[in-house]
Amino acid sequence: MSDIAAEMPKRSPKLFSSFSLRDAGTLIGLILIVAVFAALVPGFLSERNLINILQQSSINACIALGMTLVIISGGIDLSVGPTAAISAVLTATLLVSGVPVPVALLAGLGIGAFCGLVNGVLVAYVGLQPFIVTLGTLSTYRAIALIYTGGNPVLGVPQGFRSLFNGNIAGIPNSVIIVAVVAFAAWVLLKKTPIGEYLLAVGGNEEASYVAGVPIALTKITAYVISGVLAALASFILIGRLGAAEPILGNLWELDAIAAAAIGGASLMGGKGSIVGTILGAIILGAMRNGLTLMNVQAFYQLLATGLIILVAMMIDRATRGRG
Amino acid sequence: MLRPRSNRNRSRSLQDRLSSFDESTEMTTTARLRFEGITKTFQSAKALSDVSFSVKPGEVHALLGENGAGKSTLLRILSGVSPQTSGEFFVDGKLATFKSPEDARRAGIAMIHQELQQIPNLTVAQNMFLGHPLKYAGGLLVNRREQEKRAAAALAMIDPSIDPSTPIKDLKVAQRQIVEIARALLENAKIVAMDEPTSSLTPAEFESLAVVIQKMAASGVAIIYVSHKMDEVFRICHQGTVMRDGNVVGTVDLRSAVQADVIAMMVGRELMQEEHKTFVKEDVRVDVRNLSSAVTHVRDVSFTVRRGEVVGVAGLVGSGRTELLRLIAGVDKIGSGDINVDGRALKLTGPRSAIDAGIGLLPEERKREGIIPMRPVSVNMVLPSLRKFARVGIVRHSAVNKSAETLLKRVNLRPFQIDRPIKLFSGGNQQKAIIARWLAAGSEILLFDEPTRGIDVGAKSEIYHLIENLAAEGKSIIVVSSELPEVIRLSDRVMVMRDGRIAAQLERHEMTEQAIVSHAVGDREPNTDSSMQEHAHV
C-alpha cells in the first residue's frame, strides 16, 4: 500500500476539495461588494448590520439550497414560492386553531414535501420537462393557497411558534442558525452521500448514469422533495417574522433562489453546483439589498442593481472559465 | 447498397487509375496545401512541434498517429478553429491567415468531423447551407427550394437516395456522414479534411465513400484522411504522414509501404501480431435461452458463456449486436426468454438488477452512455458501487480513493490522476476507467461493445491485454466488435448475428474472416465474396 501511496500525485488538502476555486471567486465577489458598501455607507460593517444581512438573506438561502440540488440534478423548481405559501397558510391555520406547534410544523413540512413529490413524479415518471412541470404547479399551488384561504391572510400566529423562528440565541437570529444547519446538511448530502453523487451524475449525464445503475427517478424525486421541504421551512421563517401567513407570500422567490444558485456556480445545464457557493450567492444578494436600502436608493434602482449583479457575475464566470 | 460488394480487383484498378492520374499531374502542380514548421503550444505544453508536410492536388493524404499525436490539433489549425503558435501554412501557394472557421471555409477548406456537427431538427438541405443560406428578396428570405435543388445535385453524386427535405434526425449515422461530404462538394472545397469518417459505416457504405473520395481526388481536391483503421487507409490513401507526440515522424508512400512498418512508426515500437490466448474453464456461467427484446428486433437468441471465456459477437451494423448487450445488461426491456447466471434465472428490471447480478456493460458510445464528463475518474469508477463504499449513508472517500488507486493503477490509467475530470482523458483511458468501474463493482460478466472504437493503436493493445487478464481471472466476457481482426484476436468463440438473430456460432478453428462475413451477410456461397476479408470491418 505504501508504495502506491508514494507514487500518488499530491492531492490538495481536504479543505480545498470542498471549497473550490469557483467558491473562492464567489467569496471574492462578496468581499468586493461588502468593501464597496463599507466605504459608502457608515455603519454597514457594524456587527448589528452584518447579522441583519445574514437574517435578511436566510429565507432566500434556504430556498436556494433546495434549488441548487434540483438544478444540479438537471432540473429547475419554479414552484417554490407557491409551495411556501401553501405550507404557510396550512401551518398558520393549524396553529391558530390550537394544534400543538410540533404537529403543525410537521404538517407544514409534510405538505411541502408532498408538493415536491408531485413535481418529482411528474418529472421522473411522467417524463415532463422540469421547467414546464413547475411552471404548471407554480400556478396550481398558488391557486390552492388562495382558494384554501379565500385570499385572506391567516392572522394571529401564536408567540411560541414565532419565537422559535424569529428569536435569537446569543444574539444570533434563529433563522440564521436554522439555515446554517440546513446548509451543512445539504453540504453533507452533496459531498458525502451516494444520493449527492447520484445528483451530480444524473445532471451530468443521465443516460450514462442509467447504464451505470444509478436510480434516476429516486434521485430526481429526492431533489424536488427536499426543495419542497425547504420552501416550507423558509415560509416558517417568514411567518415567524410577520406573525401572519398570506396566501400570496413567496412571490418571485424562485427567481432570487435561482440567481443565488447561479451566482454560486450552479450550471442550469445540470451536473454542477456548490452549496458553499449558493450560500455566498444568497448573501451577496442580501448584502446588495441591505446596502442599497441603507443608502436610501429607490426600489426601482435596487432591482436594477440586482439584475446587473447577476449578469456581471455570470459574465465573469464565463470569462474565467474560457471557451469549452 | 445493402450487401458489401467490394472486390479486390475493382479497388485495385481504381487505385491504379488514381495513381496514374497522380503521376501525370505531379510535375506540373504546386502543393495544394503546405505546412511549414507549424508549432502549437498550450500553456507550456507543446501539442505540435515544427510540423511540415505538403499535399498535392488530387492526393488522398492520410494523417496517422495515436490519439494525442497532434492530428486533431493540426486539423483545428487548418480549419481556423484555433491559430498556430508559430509556423505558416499555404493553400495553393498563398499564405493562409485564418481568424475563424469561416475564413477557412472561404479559402476552400472543408472539415468533416468525427462527431457530426449537424442540427437534428433541420432538414438535410438546411444543414448543408447552415450559416450561409441562399437568400433572395434582397437577402430577407431564404430560398429553400433552390437550396434543396442544389443539395440534391450534390447528394446525387454520392447517394441519390437521400432526400434533401428530410430532417437530419431521420437519417442513419452513415447517411448523415454522407450529407457532410456532400456539403463539402457543394462548397467546391479545395481541401477536404476527414476526421474518422468511417467509424460508423458498414463495409458497403465504406465502399461508396471510397468511390466518392476517389472521385473528389480525381477532380483535384486534396484530401486529408484521419482514421485508425489501417486497412482503409491503405486502400484509399496515396501518401501518409505519421505523427507522434506532436512531431512528424515521416511521410510514407502508402502504395508501397508495409502496414506493420507504418504502425511501428506510429507507436514507436513494434506492435506484434499477437496470438490468441484462451482461459476457458469448464463451468457455464451465463446461459441465455430464447431471449427476445421487447423494444428491438433481437429475437430468439440462445447461447452460453463459460467462466474465463471470451465470446465475440460479429455482424453488420444494425444486426442487433449492441441491442443484445443492452438486453443482457438490463438497459432494454426483455420481451421473452431467460438469462441464467450460475444456474439462477435473472429477473431484470433495469441496469441496477443486472449490475447486482454481476453484469457490467461497457457501452460503445462512451461519451453518451459511459461517462459523467465533469466528475473525477474515481467517481466515474465507483458510481455503480457507491453503496458498497458507504457506511451509515456516508460515502467513505478514503475507501473510494484507495480502491480507485488500486484498480486504476491496475488498468494503467494515464495520466494517473484519479481526481481529474474524466472528460480530460483520452478515449482509451476513459475506457480503462470504465473497465475499472466493473472491477470495483465485482462484476463477473463483462459486456464490451466496440471496446476499441476511436481508440489509438497503443491503447488498443492495452485493452486487449486487459480483456485477456480478466478472462484469465475467470471472468466471462462478451465482445461486440466491427473489426474482424479484433474479434478473432480476442474470441474463444464467435457468434455472428444477422437481423436480430444468431446466424452462426463459430469455434476457433472455424473462425476465419471469410466465414464470419459470409454468415453476417447471409451469403450461402462464401467463395463468391472472397475479398471481404481484405478490409475487415463488418
Interface residues (C-beta under 8 A of the other chain):
Chain A: M1 I4 A5 E7 M8 P9 R11 S17 V188 K192 T193 P194 E197 Y198 L200 A201 G204 N205 E207 A208 S209 Y210 V211 A212 G213 V214 P215 G271 K272
Chain B: A329 V331 G350 P351 R352 A354 I355 L361 P363 R368 E369 G370 I371 I372 P373 M374 R375 V379 L383 P384 L386 R387 A390 G393 I394 V395 H397 K402 E405 T406 K409 F416 Q417 D419 R437
